[in-house]
Amino acid sequence: MTSVLDQIRWDKSEDGLVPAVVQDARTKDVLMLGFMNRAALEKTLREGKVTFWTRSRQRLWTKGETSGNVLKFVALRVNCNDDSLLVLAEPVGATCHTGHPTCYYREADEDACDWRTVTEAQFDPEQVYGKSA
Ligand SMILES: [Zn+2]
C-alpha cells in the first residue's frame, strides 16, 4: 500500500524533521509551529492527536500530554516541495503553554519597538503546569 508518508522529504534535514504548522480547522487561526519526524506523523495519524518530535527533550511529544490541551487531528496538507506540513486540528482548550489560544499571541507595535499582546490568556500556566514550568 502506498502512503503519503513516503512522499514527504524527511531526507532534507539531517535529523529527518520537517516543520509542521498547526491551524485551527474551524477558525483558520495559526496555532503553533512544531517539528515532526516520520514516527511523530505516524502517531498523529494513528491516534488522532497531533504529536511532534521535541528537539530539546529528544522524544516524541503529544501536544497536551501534560496539560490535557490536545490538538485533535482533522486533516493533513503538504506544501509544493513536500518538505513542510500543514496540520488542520481542533484544539481542546488553549494551545500555548502560556494560556493563550495560539503561540502567536504577540504582535509588533507600529514602530516595531515592542510586542503587544493581541489575544486573551485562557488559563494560568502555573495552575496547569505547576510553578516549576
Ligand atoms: Zn506557545
Backbone and ligand atoms as CSV (ligand in chain L), in Angstrom:
chain,resi,resn,atom,element,x,y,z
A,1,MET,N,N,0.842,-1.199,0.000
A,1,MET,CA,C,0.000,0.000,0.000
A,1,MET,C,C,0.876,1.248,0.000
A,2,THR,N,N,0.548,2.197,-0.852
A,2,THR,CA,C,1.340,3.427,-0.858
A,2,THR,C,C,0.880,4.328,0.282
A,3,SER,N,N,1.764,5.228,0.682
A,3,SER,CA,C,1.453,6.154,1.762
A,3,SER,C,C,2.029,7.519,1.427
A,4,VAL,N,N,1.280,8.553,1.810
A,4,VAL,CA,C,1.810,9.907,1.612
A,4,VAL,C,C,3.082,10.108,2.431
A,5,LEU,N,N,3.235,9.310,3.473
A,5,LEU,CA,C,4.433,9.457,4.299
A,5,LEU,C,C,5.711,9.211,3.495
A,6,ASP,N,N,5.599,8.358,2.472
A,6,ASP,CA,C,6.769,8.057,1.636
A,6,ASP,C,C,7.115,9.209,0.699
A,7,GLN,N,N,6.194,10.158,0.551
A,7,GLN,CA,C,6.428,11.260,-0.386
A,7,GLN,C,C,6.942,12.514,0.307
A,8,ILE,N,N,7.009,12.479,1.615
A,8,ILE,CA,C,7.498,13.640,2.354
A,8,ILE,C,C,9.024,13.596,2.400
A,9,ARG,N,N,9.659,14.758,2.210
A,9,ARG,CA,C,11.123,14.806,2.106
A,9,ARG,C,C,11.772,14.852,3.490
A,10,TRP,N,N,11.663,13.731,4.204
A,10,TRP,CA,C,12.295,13.621,5.518
A,10,TRP,C,C,13.812,13.754,5.400
A,11,ASP,N,N,14.319,13.457,4.191
A,11,ASP,CA,C,15.772,13.435,3.967
A,11,ASP,C,C,16.375,14.823,3.813
A,12,LYS,N,N,15.542,15.863,3.765
A,12,LYS,CA,C,16.085,17.204,3.524
A,12,LYS,C,C,16.831,17.779,4.720
A,13,SER,N,N,16.514,17.313,5.926
A,13,SER,CA,C,17.275,17.767,7.089
A,13,SER,C,C,17.991,16.564,7.694
A,14,GLU,N,N,19.102,16.841,8.324
A,14,GLU,CA,C,19.933,15.759,8.854
A,14,GLU,C,C,19.196,14.912,9.888
A,15,ASP,N,N,18.338,15.556,10.669
A,15,ASP,CA,C,17.648,14.823,11.728
A,15,ASP,C,C,16.293,14.276,11.293
A,16,GLY,N,N,15.973,14.388,10.000
A,16,GLY,CA,C,14.728,13.805,9.500
A,16,GLY,C,C,13.477,14.535,9.953
A,17,LEU,N,N,13.610,15.824,10.241
A,17,LEU,CA,C,12.470,16.601,10.737
A,17,LEU,C,C,11.950,17.550,9.664
A,18,VAL,N,N,10.648,17.720,9.640
A,18,VAL,CA,C,10.051,18.750,8.795
A,18,VAL,C,C,9.186,19.658,9.675
A,19,PRO,N,N,9.127,20.964,9.343
A,19,PRO,CA,C,8.273,21.875,10.116
A,19,PRO,C,C,6.804,21.549,9.878
A,20,ALA,N,N,6.022,21.665,10.933
A,20,ALA,CA,C,4.589,21.387,10.837
A,20,ALA,C,C,3.824,22.547,11.469
A,21,VAL,N,N,3.107,23.285,10.626
A,21,VAL,CA,C,2.268,24.384,11.100
A,21,VAL,C,C,0.917,23.802,11.484
A,22,VAL,N,N,0.427,24.205,12.645
A,22,VAL,CA,C,-0.894,23.727,13.059
A,22,VAL,C,C,-1.884,24.882,12.966
A,23,GLN,N,N,-2.978,24.618,12.275
A,23,GLN,CA,C,-4.014,25.623,12.046
A,23,GLN,C,C,-5.336,25.106,12.597
A,24,ASP,N,N,-6.069,26.003,13.234
A,24,ASP,CA,C,-7.406,25.661,13.723
A,24,ASP,C,C,-8.303,25.367,12.515
A,25,ALA,N,N,-8.839,24.155,12.457
A,25,ALA,CA,C,-9.620,23.741,11.289
A,25,ALA,C,C,-10.878,24.587,11.100
A,26,ARG,N,N,-11.374,25.150,12.182
A,26,ARG,CA,C,-12.627,25.912,12.113
A,26,ARG,C,C,-12.360,27.399,11.875
A,27,THR,N,N,-11.518,28.016,12.730
A,27,THR,CA,C,-11.306,29.464,12.639
A,27,THR,C,C,-10.197,29.839,11.669
A,28,LYS,N,N,-9.365,28.854,11.304
A,28,LYS,CA,C,-8.198,29.055,10.436
A,28,LYS,C,C,-7.087,29.856,11.124
A,29,ASP,N,N,-7.189,30.088,12.425
A,29,ASP,CA,C,-6.083,30.714,13.156
A,29,ASP,C,C,-4.864,29.795,13.119
A,30,VAL,N,N,-3.683,30.390,12.991
A,30,VAL,CA,C,-2.454,29.611,13.115
A,30,VAL,C,C,-2.177,29.430,14.604
A,31,LEU,N,N,-2.038,28.185,15.038
A,31,LEU,CA,C,-1.932,27.897,16.470
A,31,LEU,C,C,-0.498,27.742,16.937
A,32,MET,N,N,0.296,26.992,16.214
A,32,MET,CA,C,1.674,26.758,16.640
A,32,MET,C,C,2.482,26.175,15.498
A,33,LEU,N,N,3.789,26.127,15.726
A,33,LEU,CA,C,4.702,25.502,14.786
A,33,LEU,C,C,5.520,24.475,15.553
A,34,GLY,N,N,5.600,23.276,15.016
A,34,GLY,CA,C,6.442,22.260,15.645
A,34,GLY,C,C,7.198,21.503,14.571
A,35,PHE,N,N,7.934,20.498,14.984
A,35,PHE,CA,C,8.666,19.670,14.035
A,35,PHE,C,C,8.210,18.231,14.170
A,36,MET,N,N,8.072,17.585,13.030
A,36,MET,CA,C,7.680,16.178,13.020
A,36,MET,C,C,8.733,15.346,12.301
A,37,ASN,N,N,8.998,14.175,12.836
A,37,ASN,CA,C,9.686,13.156,12.054
A,37,ASN,C,C,8.618,12.143,11.623
A,38,ARG,N,N,9.046,11.119,10.924
A,38,ARG,CA,C,8.078,10.164,10.395
A,38,ARG,C,C,7.286,9.496,11.521
A,39,ALA,N,N,7.972,9.165,12.609
A,39,ALA,CA,C,7.299,8.496,13.738
A,39,ALA,C,C,6.236,9.400,14.362
A,40,ALA,N,N,6.533,10.687,14.442
A,40,ALA,CA,C,5.572,11.639,15.026
A,40,ALA,C,C,4.323,11.741,14.149
A,41,LEU,N,N,4.529,11.771,12.835
A,41,LEU,CA,C,3.373,11.866,11.940
A,41,LEU,C,C,2.571,10.566,11.949
A,42,GLU,N,N,3.264,9.437,12.005
A,42,GLU,CA,C,2.557,8.151,12.075
A,42,GLU,C,C,1.677,8.084,13.318
A,43,LYS,N,N,2.236,8.520,14.445
A,43,LYS,CA,C,1.488,8.506,15.708
A,43,LYS,C,C,0.286,9.452,15.630
A,44,THR,N,N,0.501,10.617,15.018
A,44,THR,CA,C,-0.582,11.590,14.840
A,44,THR,C,C,-1.734,10.974,14.053
A,45,LEU,N,N,-1.398,10.298,12.960
A,45,LEU,CA,C,-2.435,9.726,12.095
A,45,LEU,C,C,-3.111,8.529,12.768
A,46,ARG,N,N,-2.324,7.771,13.531
A,46,ARG,CA,C,-2.831,6.549,14.167
A,46,ARG,C,C,-3.752,6.884,15.336
A,47,GLU,N,N,-3.319,7.867,16.149
A,47,GLU,CA,C,-4.041,8.128,17.397
A,47,GLU,C,C,-4.961,9.347,17.337
A,48,GLY,N,N,-4.801,10.155,16.294
A,48,GLY,CA,C,-5.710,11.280,16.120
A,48,GLY,C,C,-5.405,12.482,16.999
A,49,LYS,N,N,-4.219,12.453,17.635
A,49,LYS,CA,C,-3.768,13.616,18.414
A,49,LYS,C,C,-2.423,14.066,17.858
A,50,VAL,N,N,-2.305,15.388,17.647
A,50,VAL,CA,C,-1.107,15.907,16.991
A,50,VAL,C,C,0.120,15.694,17.878
A,51,THR,N,N,1.125,15.052,17.295
A,51,THR,CA,C,2.344,14.669,18.014
A,51,THR,C,C,3.566,15.180,17.264
A,52,PHE,N,N,4.503,15.713,18.012
A,52,PHE,CA,C,5.727,16.268,17.434
A,52,PHE,C,C,6.947,15.509,17.939
A,53,TRP,N,N,8.086,15.846,17.341
A,53,TRP,CA,C,9.371,15.436,17.902
A,53,TRP,C,C,9.934,16.655,18.621
A,54,THR,N,N,10.192,16.538,19.916
A,54,THR,CA,C,10.795,17.674,20.590
A,54,THR,C,C,12.312,17.568,20.535
A,55,ARG,N,N,12.920,18.598,19.985
A,55,ARG,CA,C,14.374,18.595,19.821
A,55,ARG,C,C,15.061,18.802,21.159
A,56,SER,N,N,14.421,19.574,22.058
A,56,SER,CA,C,15.060,19.817,23.351
A,56,SER,C,C,15.045,18.564,24.218
A,57,ARG,N,N,13.971,17.796,24.162
A,57,ARG,CA,C,13.877,16.591,25.002
A,57,ARG,C,C,14.187,15.307,24.231
A,58,GLN,N,N,14.350,15.440,22.906
A,58,GLN,CA,C,14.721,14.289,22.063
A,58,GLN,C,C,13.766,13.108,22.223
A,59,ARG,N,N,12.477,13.402,22.135
A,59,ARG,CA,C,11.491,12.311,22.182
A,59,ARG,C,C,10.198,12.762,21.513
A,60,LEU,N,N,9.317,11.793,21.258
A,60,LEU,CA,C,8.001,12.131,20.739
A,60,LEU,C,C,7.219,12.857,21.827
A,61,TRP,N,N,6.486,13.847,21.401
A,61,TRP,CA,C,5.718,14.650,22.352
A,61,TRP,C,C,4.325,14.889,21.775
A,62,THR,N,N,3.331,14.312,22.438
A,62,THR,CA,C,1.957,14.569,22.032
A,62,THR,C,C,1.509,15.849,22.701
A,63,LYS,N,N,1.191,16.814,21.881
A,63,LYS,CA,C,0.746,18.112,22.394
A,63,LYS,C,C,-0.420,17.898,23.363
A,64,GLY,N,N,-0.300,18.432,24.587
A,64,GLY,CA,C,-1.382,18.294,25.565
A,64,GLY,C,C,-1.208,17.114,26.501
A,65,GLU,N,N,-0.083,16.374,26.388
A,65,GLU,CA,C,0.072,15.191,27.250
A,65,GLU,C,C,0.171,15.576,28.727
A,66,THR,N,N,0.628,16.779,29.020
A,66,THR,CA,C,0.667,17.263,30.403
A,66,THR,C,C,-0.577,18.086,30.744
A,67,SER,N,N,-0.914,19.018,29.864
A,67,SER,CA,C,-1.991,19.972,30.154
A,67,SER,C,C,-3.379,19.430,29.848
A,68,GLY,N,N,-3.454,18.413,29.005
A,68,GLY,CA,C,-4.762,17.949,28.535
A,68,GLY,C,C,-5.275,18.750,27.349
A,69,ASN,N,N,-4.569,19.817,27.015
A,69,ASN,CA,C,-4.997,20.651,25.895
A,69,ASN,C,C,-4.456,20.085,24.584
A,70,VAL,N,N,-5.070,19.010,24.154
A,70,VAL,CA,C,-4.603,18.327,22.951
A,70,VAL,C,C,-5.087,19.032,21.693
A,71,LEU,N,N,-4.493,18.664,20.580
A,71,LEU,CA,C,-4.934,19.113,19.265
A,71,LEU,C,C,-5.475,17.884,18.541
A,72,LYS,N,N,-6.786,17.844,18.347
A,72,LYS,CA,C,-7.390,16.704,17.649
A,72,LYS,C,C,-7.145,16.833,16.152
A,73,PHE,N,N,-6.552,15.794,15.599
A,73,PHE,CA,C,-6.199,15.807,14.185
A,73,PHE,C,C,-7.442,15.855,13.300
A,74,VAL,N,N,-7.419,16.744,12.299
A,74,VAL,CA,C,-8.528,16.834,11.354
A,74,VAL,C,C,-8.068,16.489,9.934
A,75,ALA,N,N,-6.981,17.123,9.476
A,75,ALA,CA,C,-6.527,16.881,8.099
A,75,ALA,C,C,-5.058,17.233,7.963
A,76,LEU,N,N,-4.439,16.657,6.966
A,76,LEU,CA,C,-3.012,16.872,6.716
A,76,LEU,C,C,-2.820,17.420,5.307
A,77,ARG,N,N,-2.055,18.523,5.220
A,77,ARG,CA,C,-1.696,19.066,3.900
A,77,ARG,C,C,-0.186,19.137,3.816
A,78,VAL,N,N,0.331,19.160,2.591
A,78,VAL,CA,C,1.773,19.263,2.384
A,78,VAL,C,C,2.024,20.412,1.422
A,79,ASN,N,N,3.193,21.051,1.526
A,79,ASN,CA,C,3.475,22.160,0.611
A,79,ASN,C,C,3.974,21.628,-0.736
A,80,CYS,N,N,4.174,22.555,-1.674
A,80,CYS,CA,C,4.555,22.199,-3.052
A,80,CYS,C,C,5.858,21.418,-3.123
A,81,ASN,N,N,6.767,21.643,-2.189
A,81,ASN,CA,C,8.069,20.960,-2.218
A,81,ASN,C,C,8.099,19.697,-1.366
A,82,ASP,N,N,6.997,19.315,-0.817
A,82,ASP,CA,C,6.912,18.121,0.033
A,82,ASP,C,C,7.828,18.184,1.246
A,83,ASP,N,N,8.145,19.402,1.712
A,83,ASP,CA,C,9.095,19.483,2.827
A,83,ASP,C,C,8.578,20.282,4.025
A,84,SER,N,N,7.296,20.585,4.044
A,84,SER,CA,C,6.697,21.133,5.265
A,84,SER,C,C,5.223,20.754,5.282
A,85,LEU,N,N,4.698,20.678,6.493
A,85,LEU,CA,C,3.341,20.165,6.663
A,85,LEU,C,C,2.424,21.232,7.234
A,86,LEU,N,N,1.160,21.137,6.863
A,86,LEU,CA,C,0.111,21.944,7.468
A,86,LEU,C,C,-0.885,20.966,8.075
A,87,VAL,N,N,-1.054,21.075,9.378
A,87,VAL,CA,C,-1.957,20.173,10.077
A,87,VAL,C,C,-3.182,20.971,10.506
A,88,LEU,N,N,-4.333,20.553,10.029
A,88,LEU,CA,C,-5.577,21.167,10.486
A,88,LEU,C,C,-6.036,20.391,11.702
A,89,ALA,N,N,-6.392,21.122,12.746
A,89,ALA,CA,C,-6.705,20.459,14.007
A,89,ALA,C,C,-7.828,21.180,14.726
A,90,GLU,N,N,-8.411,20.432,15.650
A,90,GLU,CA,C,-9.434,21.013,16.517
A,90,GLU,C,C,-8.821,21.116,17.908
A,91,PRO,N,N,-8.509,22.337,18.375
A,91,PRO,CA,C,-7.846,22.462,19.673
A,91,PRO,C,C,-8.808,22.229,20.832
A,92,VAL,N,N,-8.313,21.534,21.846
A,92,VAL,CA,C,-9.064,21.389,23.098
A,92,VAL,C,C,-8.415,22.336,24.099
A,93,GLY,N,N,-9.111,23.394,24.462
A,93,GLY,CA,C,-8.520,24.393,25.345
A,93,GLY,C,C,-7.503,25.240,24.600
A,94,ALA,N,N,-6.716,25.986,25.368
A,94,ALA,CA,C,-5.712,26.869,24.782
A,94,ALA,C,C,-4.529,26.049,24.287
A,95,THR,N,N,-3.980,26.432,23.161
A,95,THR,CA,C,-2.856,25.679,22.600
A,95,THR,C,C,-1.541,26.026,23.280
A,96,CYS,N,N,-1.289,27.315,23.520
A,96,CYS,CA,C,0.025,27.723,24.026
A,96,CYS,C,C,0.170,27.444,25.526
A,97,HIS,N,N,1.386,27.099,25.944
A,97,HIS,CA,C,1.634,26.803,27.361
A,97,HIS,C,C,1.485,28.056,28.234
A,98,THR,N,N,1.433,29.240,27.594
A,98,THR,CA,C,1.234,30.485,28.338
A,98,THR,C,C,-0.239,30.692,28.690
A,99,GLY,N,N,-1.106,29.853,28.122
A,99,GLY,CA,C,-2.537,30.020,28.341
A,99,GLY,C,C,-3.235,30.715,27.181
A,100,HIS,N,N,-2.443,31.181,26.218
A,100,HIS,CA,C,-3.042,31.846,25.062
A,100,HIS,C,C,-3.542,30.816,24.052
A,101,PRO,N,N,-4.587,31.196,23.285
A,101,PRO,CA,C,-5.155,30.250,22.326
A,101,PRO,C,C,-4.170,29.858,21.222
A,102,THR,N,N,-3.235,30.738,20.905
A,102,THR,CA,C,-2.227,30.481,19.884
A,102,THR,C,C,-0.860,30.878,20.429
A,103,CYS,N,N,0.184,30.235,19.934
A,103,CYS,CA,C,1.543,30.650,20.323
A,103,CYS,C,C,1.869,32.038,19.764
A,104,TYR,N,N,1.157,32.424,18.705
A,104,TYR,CA,C,1.421,33.721,18.061
A,104,TYR,C,C,0.473,34.767,18.634
A,105,TYR,N,N,0.637,35.041,19.912
A,105,TYR,CA,C,-0.295,35.943,20.605
A,105,TYR,C,C,0.278,37.350,20.762
A,106,ARG,N,N,1.476,37.577,20.219
A,106,ARG,CA,C,2.067,38.902,20.316
A,106,ARG,C,C,2.310,39.478,18.924
A,107,GLU,N,N,2.038,40.774,18.801
A,107,GLU,CA,C,2.180,41.446,17.517
A,107,GLU,C,C,3.072,42.658,17.704
A,108,ALA,N,N,3.938,42.932,16.740
A,108,ALA,CA,C,4.811,44.095,16.829
A,108,ALA,C,C,3.975,45.374,16.779
A,109,ASP,N,N,4.322,46.346,17.620
A,109,ASP,CA,C,3.586,47.609,17.563
A,109,ASP,C,C,4.015,48.406,16.323
A,110,GLU,N,N,3.387,49.572,16.096
A,110,GLU,CA,C,3.554,50.298,14.824
A,110,GLU,C,C,5.012,50.571,14.455
A,111,ASP,N,N,5.819,50.975,15.452
A,111,ASP,CA,C,7.221,51.277,15.131
A,111,ASP,C,C,8.139,50.077,15.420
A,112,ALA,N,N,7.541,48.931,15.625
A,112,ALA,CA,C,8.294,47.688,15.853
A,112,ALA,C,C,9.287,47.818,17.012
A,113,CYS,N,N,8.928,48.593,18.021
A,113,CYS,CA,C,9.771,48.730,19.209
A,113,CYS,C,C,9.494,47.620,20.208
A,114,ASP,N,N,8.268,47.171,20.227
A,114,ASP,CA,C,7.910,46.201,21.252
A,114,ASP,C,C,6.740,45.340,20.770
A,115,TRP,N,N,6.506,44.286,21.569
A,115,TRP,CA,C,5.388,43.396,21.248
A,115,TRP,C,C,4.176,43.804,22.080
A,116,ARG,N,N,3.023,43.724,21.485
A,116,ARG,CA,C,1.807,43.876,22.282
A,116,ARG,C,C,0.985,42.599,22.143
A,117,THR,N,N,0.359,42.248,23.259
A,117,THR,CA,C,-0.420,41.013,23.306
A,117,THR,C,C,-1.759,41.243,22.633
A,118,VAL,N,N,-2.111,40.356,21.696
A,118,VAL,CA,C,-3.328,40.560,20.915
A,118,VAL,C,C,-4.414,39.517,21.184
A,119,THR,N,N,-4.120,38.544,22.036
A,119,THR,CA,C,-5.171,37.594,22.419
A,119,THR,C,C,-5.241,37.526,23.941
A,120,GLU,N,N,-6.289,36.929,24.414
A,120,GLU,CA,C,-6.527,36.831,25.851
A,120,GLU,C,C,-6.111,35.447,26.362
A,121,ALA,N,N,-5.344,35.413,27.454
A,121,ALA,CA,C,-4.972,34.122,28.043
A,121,ALA,C,C,-6.210,33.431,28.581
A,122,GLN,N,N,-6.270,32.100,28.383
A,122,GLN,CA,C,-7.468,31.349,28.794
A,122,GLN,C,C,-7.246,30.570,30.079
A,123,PHE,N,N,-5.966,30.429,30.498
A,123,PHE,CA,C,-5.701,29.798,31.786
A,123,PHE,C,C,-4.405,30.337,32.360
A,124,ASP,N,N,-4.195,30.063,33.630
A,124,ASP,CA,C,-2.970,30.470,34.310
A,124,ASP,C,C,-1.980,29.310,34.219
A,125,PRO,N,N,-0.860,29.490,33.517
A,125,PRO,CA,C,0.068,28.370,33.315
A,125,PRO,C,C,0.544,27.729,34.616
A,126,GLU,N,N,0.635,28.506,35.685
A,126,GLU,CA,C,1.085,27.936,36.953
A,126,GLU,C,C,0.117,26.878,37.463
A,127,GLN,N,N,-1.167,27.083,37.185
A,127,GLN,CA,C,-2.164,26.126,37.678
A,127,GLN,C,C,-2.192,24.852,36.846
A,128,VAL,N,N,-1.738,24.963,35.606
A,128,VAL,CA,C,-1.774,23.797,34.725
A,128,VAL,C,C,-0.480,22.995,34.811
A,129,TYR,N,N,0.644,23.706,34.838
A,129,TYR,CA,C,1.945,23.047,34.763
A,129,TYR,C,C,2.711,23.064,36.081
A,130,GLY,N,N,2.222,23.786,37.086
A,130,GLY,CA,C,2.955,23.914,38.337
A,130,GLY,C,C,3.961,25.049,38.236
A,131,LYS,N,N,4.477,25.449,39.375
A,131,LYS,CA,C,5.314,26.641,39.441
A,131,LYS,C,C,6.671,26.457,38.761
A,132,SER,N,N,7.109,25.200,38.612
A,132,SER,CA,C,8.426,24.979,38.032
A,132,SER,C,C,8.432,25.144,36.506
A,133,ALA,N,N,7.236,25.148,35.903
A,133,ALA,CA,C,7.193,25.189,34.437
A,133,ALA,C,C,7.544,26.574,33.905
L,1,ZN,ZN,ZN,3.227,28.560,22.803
